[in-house]
């Protein structure tokens, strides 16, 4: 789960990482009465990237100018996401920009520090163009991260004097935050030098969804759609896509391959719903309910490979509430015969072969 | 020979008194797996399907000679359970549990590496060597013994492909479900090394999916070290960036982790990549010269 910049910065501040003074607003009029030193920077609070290029970050010299600009930004949609809030901060005079992050690195299987003296830009781009400008340090989990590690990194970024030790402090604070808050990514880009002081000018924090139970004071998740949240409550994985064939399957890999099959035969999936490894009749009923709520669904494809999931359980759910759209079903595996019998009694046909079923689903979506 | 498990494997089930632990212990016993002990702290002295239950792993190992672990413990206790198994020297440690926090997985995998223990998972279906040993939750009836080593990041997709192979008359030496999380114990490279050495394995099937760079790392390893034919399938060609597709680890971040990049990397080193999972048996038959 990704946090908004202002939420991340509140946490950063709590861990001693210096951030600018700022206020969150959701109405343009509020800009006229803020207790801030001008000029200020208005920053759209959205979870998608690329807000700067889209005009979601602007400088304002006076309260009146800020109000005008805020009104414009608050009405914007950035890559499909409506701007509902602004973070307004006192503008800082930035001398240099660095990059600093801790990220769960899948290859080294460790929390890894990534830093660069090329901050304020896309770090993936820096890594591609000038990999020698990136400093990486995989943290030994048994040892932890200590100030000397921070100084080791600082030296490689060309830092010296008091800045070196202060940078090491920021790295230690960020490490502590990443561990205690179960971060998959804790990123400061840019980490700016302003009048000899470090300042986290932007903040990105992605918290591990699996750690939610032990991070109870996290803000509400705004990244997901309403249906995605509903699915999560039922312990189903659901992802919204933009086609017209609703897709249900059991197991993440199987559902992904089901999407691929549908696309292979020329269809467009409307969504992705994984009912999980041991789907019950009840879970299947809820799955059907969720995928069909999506507007514009013209056909449904159910691909079940019974393992722990039993075909008869799945069949019972389908038979008890036959889907209102044309449906192609593939059913095989545990208790297949019983499942097939239940469906037949309800006048519903099921394929054994996934390819045939996928072709059928695509044809149904085209009205054939 | 199978990889990692075999007739010698004596399995300890951690979380044996829970719903999943109890159910799958019965399935493992039916398969012929030697499940010799269970552990649930506080329930020592009882039995599940005739298997003695102990309070601690240490005691279970002393009493029964267990040498491998299968973990069904709920996510918030799973790190503790896995560390206990690794500390006791059980090998492999198969972590079935889903939703383990990634920082916990890092700690588990790191401790295992220090102790030289093989961890499979978390969030995995386990490992099956047909006719010898099954640790985990894979449906037993799909398997038949034969020359294919299979390694996969997905559970049900593994079943789909194993069923297809068995139907085509092609059996398996060992099938390993590595797990769908971003941090897992054994990944493609470690398993490719074992399968390349394994005398029973004649060809390898690698089942990947979007997210991370494990398939790309596998491709580099195959180019240098693998002489056996490899057939692959990568799920998620149509997955959009930034969305987690069911598995915590199945997510395209920025430009990293796309199916296209993985398919290309594998094809470049001579791996036959299937476009659909249903094409895998045919490609395998060709690789075996059948």
Contacts between the chains, C-beta under 8 A, distances in Angstrom:
chain1	res1	chain2	res2	distance
A	104	B	102	5.4
A	104	B	103	7.8
A	104	B	106	7.1
A	104	B	182	6.2
A	104	B	183	6.7
A	106	B	182	5.1
A	106	B	183	6.6
A	106	B	211	8.0
A	106	B	212	4.3
A	106	B	213	7.0
A	106	B	214	7.2
A	106	B	249	7.4
A	107	B	212	7.5
A	107	B	213	6.1
A	107	B	214	7.9
A	107	B	217	6.7
A	109	B	106	6.4
A	109	B	109	5.1
A	109	B	110	7.3
A	109	B	183	5.3
A	110	B	106	6.1
A	110	B	110	7.2
A	111	B	103	7.3
A	111	B	106	6.4
A	124	B	254	5.1
A	124	B	255	6.5
A	124	B	256	7.7
A	140	B	110	7.7
A	141	B	106	5.6
A	141	B	107	5.5
A	141	B	110	4.6
A	142	B	110	6.6
A	142	B	111	7.8
A	142	B	114	7.5
A	179	B	103	6.4
A	182	B	101	5.6
A	182	B	102	7.4
A	182	B	103	5.6
A	184	B	102	6.2
A	184	B	182	7.6
A	208	B	101	5.4
A	208	B	102	4.8
A	208	B	103	7.1
A	209	B	244	7.7
A	209	B	248	6.9
A	210	B	75	6.8
A	210	B	99	4.6
A	210	B	100	6.2
A	210	B	101	4.7
A	210	B	102	6.5
A	210	B	248	6.4
A	211	B	101	4.0
A	211	B	102	7.5
A	211	B	103	7.2
A	213	B	75	7.8
A	213	B	76	6.5
A	214	B	76	7.1
A	214	B	101	7.2
A	237	B	244	7.6
A	237	B	245	7.7
A	237	B	246	4.2
A	239	B	240	7.8
A	239	B	243	4.8
A	239	B	244	7.4
A	239	B	245	6.2
A	239	B	246	7.8
A	241	B	240	6.6
A	249	B	156	7.6
A	250	B	156	5.6
A	251	B	154	6.5
A	251	B	155	5.1
A	251	B	156	2.7
A	251	B	157	6.5
A	251	B	159	7.9
A	251	B	246	7.5
A	252	B	154	6.3
A	252	B	155	7.9
A	252	B	180	5.8
A	252	B	209	7.7
A	252	B	245	6.0
A	252	B	246	2.7
A	252	B	247	4.2
A	252	B	250	6.0
A	253	B	152	7.4
A	253	B	153	6.8
A	253	B	154	2.3
A	253	B	155	6.7
A	253	B	156	6.3
A	253	B	157	3.3
A	253	B	158	7.5
A	253	B	180	7.4
A	253	B	207	7.2
A	253	B	209	5.6
A	253	B	235	5.0
A	253	B	246	7.8
A	253	B	247	7.3
A	253	B	250	7.9
A	254	B	154	6.9
A	254	B	156	3.9
A	254	B	157	4.9
A	254	B	160	6.1
A	255	B	245	7.4
A	255	B	246	6.0
A	256	B	154	7.7
A	256	B	157	7.7
A	256	B	209	6.0
A	256	B	210	7.3
A	256	B	235	3.9
A	256	B	236	4.4
A	256	B	239	6.2
A	256	B	245	5.3
A	256	B	246	7.1
A	256	B	250	6.8
A	257	B	157	5.7
A	257	B	160	7.5
A	257	B	233	7.6
A	257	B	235	4.4
A	257	B	276	7.4
A	257	B	277	5.1
A	259	B	236	7.7
A	259	B	238	4.9
A	259	B	239	7.0
A	260	B	235	6.4
A	260	B	236	7.0
A	260	B	237	4.7
A	260	B	238	5.5
A	260	B	259	8.0
A	260	B	275	8.0
A	260	B	276	7.2
A	261	B	276	5.8
A	262	B	238	7.9
A	263	B	237	7.0
A	263	B	238	4.3
A	264	B	275	6.5
A	264	B	276	6.3
A	269	B	238	6.8
A	272	B	245	6.2
A	272	B	246	7.2
A	274	B	246	4.0
A	277	B	125	7.7
A	277	B	137	7.3
A	277	B	155	6.1
A	277	B	156	7.0
A	305	B	156	5.1
A	305	B	159	5.6
A	305	B	160	5.2
A	305	B	163	7.6
A	306	B	139	7.7
A	307	B	137	7.6
A	307	B	138	7.1
A	307	B	139	4.1
A	307	B	155	7.5
A	307	B	156	6.3
A	307	B	159	5.2
A	308	B	137	6.2
A	308	B	139	7.3
A	332	B	163	7.8
A	333	B	139	6.9
A	333	B	159	7.3
A	333	B	163	7.8
A	334	B	139	6.4
A	353	B	278	7.5
A	354	B	160	7.4
A	354	B	277	7.5
A	354	B	278	6.3
A	355	B	276	6.6
A	355	B	278	5.3
